[in-house]
Amino acid sequence: MEEKQIREMLDENGFIEEQISPELKLVEEINRLKKEKNAVILSHYYVESDLQDIADYVGDSLGLAQEAAKTEADLIVFVGVHFMAETAKIINPSKKVILPDLKAGCSLADSAPADKFAEFKAQYPNHQVISYINCTADLKTMTDVVCTSANALKIVNSFPPEQKLIFAPDKNLGNYINSLTGREMVLWDGACMVHEKYSVEKIIELMDQHPDAEFIAHPECEKPVLLVAKYIGSTTALLNYVTASQKKKFIVATESGILHQMNRACPDKIFIPAPSIDSTCGCNDCSYMKLNSLQKLYICLKNELPEITLSDEVIKKAQLPILRMLEISK
């Protein structure tokens, strides 16, 4: 198939649609191609378990950014969502970065269009900007320091108390950090559709049904959910917490993909996904993360497409706040 035809297909579908023989051993082929092309596979905790198992590194946004910064691979295959692959490209402008499905976006990143944010920022001329990594490359160009849920508190505290701050795009994480620091950061009104769908009433009912379980939550959840949580932390922090805890049962309020790693780390413990507002669903899944598949990963690695491309200007402007984050996070 000609590259032009492939790119036309990508424009329509966001991924390469290709028939794969049912006899093809995908895991073996992916590992073969990875070695042949000197590629590294980076996967987020929220993708399907088979994609986590084949990855060279599985982690949250901070860990993935750190891995992308130090990789010596020629080709970076990002099994996650678009803003994560963009971050890897910004850190490694000379490397090729590919994503199995270009339509694997992020509701939180989409909630903050760069042009609207520029208008918002202009209203607060004396403010520095901290942007949660879950945002577009264009928004990162208007940022002083990027943060993740794992290091947001540390990043905010790196600024003098008198420095006025804008925090974007996640209002729930921003509110949580405000409550910890006593700051009054100006918050962009954005949120993650996955973490906003939890029902605090159903969570309390579930806690009553399982009095021996601890309820733990990601700080992207809304305030009423966080108020009933025993522990609040980033995805990696939640994993570390349950691993170290003497408790044997947990109700977990974050995307259900992390339960795979929790079960691997603690096979003797029970993990219950927190219930969503939607009564037909027992847990919250990110539909964008779930666009990734083993088949798409194989086709993506074989063709080295879809590729993440950014202008030199965007890379130059967006790189500095990311590098500042990585330096502060050492």
C-alpha positions, -999 to 999 in steps of 0.1 A, spaced: 0 0 0 13 34 -10 21 59 19 -3 84 3 -31 59 5 -23 51 41 -23 88 50 -57 92 33 -71 64 54 -56 79 85 -74 112 77 -107 94 77 -103 68 105 -74 79 127 -58 45 123 -47 22 95 -74 -3 87 -58 -35 76 -68 -72 75 -48 -94 98 -45 -131 94 -62 -148 124 -31 -171 125 -7 -142 131 8 -143 165 5 -106 174 26 -106 205 55 -124 188 52 -101 157 51 -69 178 82 -80 198 100 -89 166 92 -55 150 102 -37 182 136 -53 181 140 -48 144 132 -11 145 148 -3 179 114 8 192 102 13 228 65 7 237 52 31 264 17 23 278 -5 41 302 -22 23 331 -56 29 315 -52 8 283 -63 -28 281 -43 -54 301 -28 -71 270 -13 -37 260 1 -31 294 17 -66 294 35 -61 261 49 -26 270 85 -19 279 72 6 305 37 11 320 30 41 341 12 74 347 17 106 329 48 117 350 65 83 347 58 81 310 72 116 304 103 106 324 107 74 304 103 93 271 130 118 282 156 91 288 149 66 261 176 57 236 151 40 212 148 54 176 111 49 176 87 57 204 53 38 203 29 55 226 0 33 237 -22 59 254 -39 91 242 -29 120 219 -16 145 244 8 119 259 23 111 225 26 149 219 45 152 251 69 124 240 75 142 207 81 176 224 107 160 246 123 141 217 119 163 186 144 143 166 127 109 172 97 94 155 67 91 178 37 70 167 2 64 182 -20 34 173 -51 56 169 -50 94 163 -86 96 176 -75 85 210 -80 120 225 -88 133 259 -120 150 272 -99 171 296 -76 183 269 -105 190 246 -121 211 274 -94 238 270 -91 250 234 -59 270 230 -76 301 215 -101 302 244 -74 297 270 -54 326 255 -84 349 260 -88 336 295 -51 340 303 -51 376 291 -75 385 319 -49 377 345 -17 395 333 3 391 366 -3 353 369 20 325 361 4 294 344 6 258 356 -9 234 331 -18 199 339 -1 176 314 -35 165 302 -37 194 277 -28 201 241 7 210 229 -7 244 219 -19 251 255 15 240 268 31 268 247 13 293 270 25 275 302 52 283 327 54 249 342 36 216 334 25 193 362 9 159 366 -13 146 394 17 130 409 37 162 413 11 190 412 15 198 449 53 200 445 51 222 414 26 246 430 48 249 461 78 257 439 63 291 434 66 318 460 34 322 481 28 357 468 29 346 431 -5 345 416 -13 314 396 -36 301 369 -42 263 370 -55 246 339 -74 227 326 -86 204 355 -107 224 380 -111 193 403 -73 188 407 -69 226 410 -95 228 437 -78 199 456 -44 215 454 -59 248 466 -74 230 496 -40 216 505 -20 248 500 -44 275 510 -38 292 477 -65 307 456 -53 297 421 -75 308 393 -90 277 377 -99 269 342 -133 252 341 -123 218 327 -127 182 338 -122 146 329 -154 129 318 -142 96 334 -135 111 369 -166 132 369 -190 103 365 -186 88 399 -217 87 421 -209 96 457 -243 82 469 -235 48 452 -200 49 466 -213 54 501 -238 25 496 -209 3 484 -188 13 514 -217 3 537 -218 -31 519 -181 -35 523 -172 -20 557 -138 -38 556 -129 -19 523 -110 14 521 -122 39 495 -93 55 475 -96 81 448 -78 101 421 -77 139 426 -94 144 393 -126 133 410 -151 159 422 -149 173 457 -178 153 473 -161 121 462 -127 132 476 -143 141 509 -153 105 516 -120 90 504 -95 75 529 -66 82 505 -63 105 475 -34 102 450 -22 99 415 -26 66 397 9 55 406 3 67 442 -29 47 444 -10 16 432 18 21 457 -7 27 485 -26 -5 481 7 -24 477 20 -11 510 -13 -13 529 -22 -40 554 -58 -38 542 -72 -65 519 -100 -48 502 -103 -15 483 -129 5 464 -110 24 437 -122 56 420 -101 60 389 -101 45 354 -104 7 358 -73 -1 338 -52 4 369 -69 -26 385 -48 -49 363 -16 -36 379 -32 -37 413 -42 -73 409 -7 -82 396 10 -65 425 -14 -78 452 -30 -111 440 -43 -117 476 -63 -84 477 -97 -75 464 -102 -43 442 -137 -30 435 -142 -3 409 -162 26 422 -197 29 407 -206 56 382 -237 77 379 -247 54 350 -265 25 366 -258 3 336 -221 4 341 -202 -9 372 -171 12 366 -157 41 346 -136 33 315 -120 59 293 -134 53 258 -104 71 243 -78 49 260 -98 18 249 -94 28 213 -60 12 215 -58 -25 207 -32 -51 201 -41 -52 164 -37 -15 160 -4 -16 179 9 -42 154 -2 -23 123 11 10 137 45 -5 145 47 -23 111 39 9 91 53 34 116 21 54 113 1 73 125 29 97 134 28 126 158 40 158 140 43 192 156 58 224 143 93 235 154 78 266 170 53 246 191 80 221 202 103 249 212 77 268 232 61 237 248 94 220 257 105 245 283 76 240 308 79 202 304 116 203 311 110 226 341 86 200 355 110 172 350 138 192 367 115 200 397 104 164 399 139 149 403 
